[in-house]
Amino acid sequence: MTAAKKLAEPEIHVLPNKRILVVEDEPLVLDTYKGILENESTGVIPITRSSRSKKTTQIDRNNFEVIYCSNADQALHAIKESVTLKKPIAMGFFDVLLEGSRLDGIELVKEIFHLDSNIKAVFVTAYQDRSVDSINELLGEEYSNRWDYLNKPFSQGEILQKARNLTSVWNLEREKENQDWIIQDAQSRLMESDRFSTVAAVSRSVCHEFGNLLVHISGNAELHRNGTETEKSEAFDVILKACDTAKTILDKLKHLSQSPDFEDQKTVFDINTPLNVAIRLLEHQFQTQNIKICHIKKDTAPVFGNPNSLLQVYVNLFINSLHAMGNSGQVDISVDKRGDQVELILHDYGPGIPKEHLERITEPLFTTKGNDGTGLGLSICKEIIEIEHGGTFQIHNHSSKGAEVKIKLPVTKEEVENE
């Protein structure tokens, strides 16, 4: 999942689901299925433990809900209805030959797999004209984990065991989907919380810049309110320029704070563009804390990706450096294009990362800031670089002082070809 991406909620099913489809063209065999799968009125089967003992033990039958069909068209109708009503069928037993049907059992199951992406199938046949390998070839390798095979004549135990196993697998898969969604949704909410924390930090800098702009606007308006036409014209130029600057700042802040649902569009851009925006957004905090930004190397390199996501990465990294260095320090920035990759290095002159924390520093929810940190900033950065942009993200202590982050991103194919 990309950082804080909103997840589609999974379809909720009533579990456990024990709906079974039986497709068999021979009436006697169909009656055999009914005898095995349907519950007795008492719901139990008597079992004698010993031939010399009169004591019997009762075990509960499985509470299967079974739909019986004698041809392919009936089966397809049952599947389509189950999908429409959102009452899915967990598994089915399918006769391979299905005499008199327009589809044989394998062709039928292939169509059913397209209609229902979760149903499991058991092929049942008294003939050896279809081997396991031939069925796998006809269905395709992508369906190999969704079907099983059983020969006639089958026993009661074989049918019950297949039914129990495959309905259980179906239910476990749906439960896992629900749990995965819950975990990913929680992670997404945490990441969104971290995003807003980042925006809040940037906003403090932006507020200061707006204060300065308002001074320019109000000062020039007041100073030249009664001035000459030339003075008024000059004042208007200053005011308009300040307004344009304010709009630019607001646009940058909007890109940083907007919901990830609107950030899916990727484009080609210079890697320095979001880097420069991040520096501008935090300019006031750099000045307030007496932090110097030093560009060691600044190659231009077009990359394909999401500039807003990379802006979030750079802002997160700069904020970490600001927290680490306190009231004075320096951040060295190097952008070095090397063949089909561009390497960006951010090196601050803070205390660095304790050795015992280095291996875990990018783990989600791991933080060295106590209650002041979410433990998501660096994990989000790593995910954006490596998952969303196909690059690499590394963080370690510099050989002299402070922490160093190395980011490598692939440059665009056209740029490599033009070299």
URQUINOR-V590429 format. One record per residue. D_LAST is the distance of its C-alpha to the last C-alpha in Angstrom with 2 decimals. Layout:
d_last
D_LAST
D_LAST
//
This chain:
d_last
34.43
32.05
33.52
36.82
36.22
39.50
40.82
42.76
46.27
47.39
50.37
53.49
55.85
59.41
59.44
60.75
60.18
62.45
62.21
62.30
62.11
64.22
63.73
66.49
68.41
71.48
74.04
75.48
72.14
71.38
74.70
73.71
70.57
72.79
75.18
72.45
70.23
72.75
74.69
78.44
80.56
81.15
77.49
78.34
78.95
81.90
81.10
83.80
82.83
85.51
87.84
90.75
89.71
90.59
88.07
85.01
81.71
79.96
76.19
74.35
72.70
69.18
69.28
67.12
66.88
66.74
66.02
67.42
66.19
67.47
64.62
60.94
61.51
63.58
60.93
58.12
60.39
61.06
57.36
56.50
59.44
58.43
54.93
56.38
58.97
56.50
58.89
56.61
57.99
56.94
57.54
59.32
61.29
60.54
62.65
60.38
62.50
63.86
66.19
66.74
63.49
60.73
58.26
58.75
58.11
54.56
53.51
55.30
53.51
50.12
50.98
52.35
49.20
47.33
50.01
50.30
47.36
49.65
52.75
53.59
55.33
57.84
58.53
62.20
63.62
66.61
64.83
62.29
60.44
57.40
55.95
53.76
50.79
51.49
51.75
48.45
46.82
48.42
47.50
44.02
42.59
41.71
45.47
46.55
47.57
49.68
52.45
55.21
57.85
61.65
64.25
67.63
70.25
68.85
70.81
71.36
69.49
66.39
66.18
66.83
64.32
61.53
62.45
62.57
59.35
57.15
58.58
58.04
54.40
53.91
55.48
53.54
50.23
51.23
52.41
49.13
47.22
49.49
49.12
45.32
45.27
47.65
45.52
42.23
43.97
45.36
41.96
40.52
43.35
42.79
39.09
40.09
42.59
39.97
37.78
40.75
41.42
37.94
38.59
41.94
40.42
37.95
40.82
42.74
40.04
39.76
43.56
43.55
40.98
43.11
46.12
44.57
43.58
47.13
48.50
46.46
47.63
51.27
51.58
50.40
52.47
55.56
55.08
54.71
56.87
59.57
57.44
56.89
54.74
52.01
52.17
52.11
49.07
47.23
48.36
47.13
43.66
43.60
44.89
42.37
39.47
40.92
41.25
37.59
36.61
39.01
37.55
33.99
35.32
37.27
34.30
32.32
35.39
35.88
32.43
33.22
36.68
36.42
37.32
34.57
35.90
34.02
30.69
29.64
27.20
23.56
20.83
17.28
17.57
16.31
17.68
19.45
21.52
24.05
24.07
25.23
27.73
29.18
29.68
31.38
33.61
34.83
35.00
38.80
39.16
36.86
39.07
42.31
41.56
40.20
36.78
34.04
30.41
28.16
24.34
23.22
19.49
17.90
14.13
13.19
11.89
12.76
14.92
17.29
20.85
24.00
23.83
27.61
27.60
25.12
27.32
30.22
28.51
27.84
31.34
32.95
31.29
32.25
35.78
36.10
35.19
37.70
40.36
39.70
39.77
42.67
43.45
41.00
37.71
33.99
30.82
27.66
24.39
21.02
17.72
15.15
11.61
11.19
8.58
9.87
12.67
13.94
17.25
19.92
23.05
26.36
29.02
32.50
35.44
38.06
40.28
37.75
38.65
41.77
40.94
43.16
41.12
37.56
37.53
38.97
37.30
35.09
37.95
39.27
42.47
42.22
42.72
43.85
45.03
48.22
49.45
46.87
43.93
43.15
41.04
38.41
35.87
33.72
34.28
33.02
29.91
29.23
29.88
27.63
24.64
25.31
27.11
25.83
22.14
21.69
20.89
23.06
25.64
27.46
30.14
31.99
33.85
32.14
33.38
35.01
36.06
35.38
33.23
29.48
27.46
24.05
22.04
18.91
17.27
14.60
11.78
11.59
10.44
8.92
6.66
5.53
5.55
3.80
0.00
//
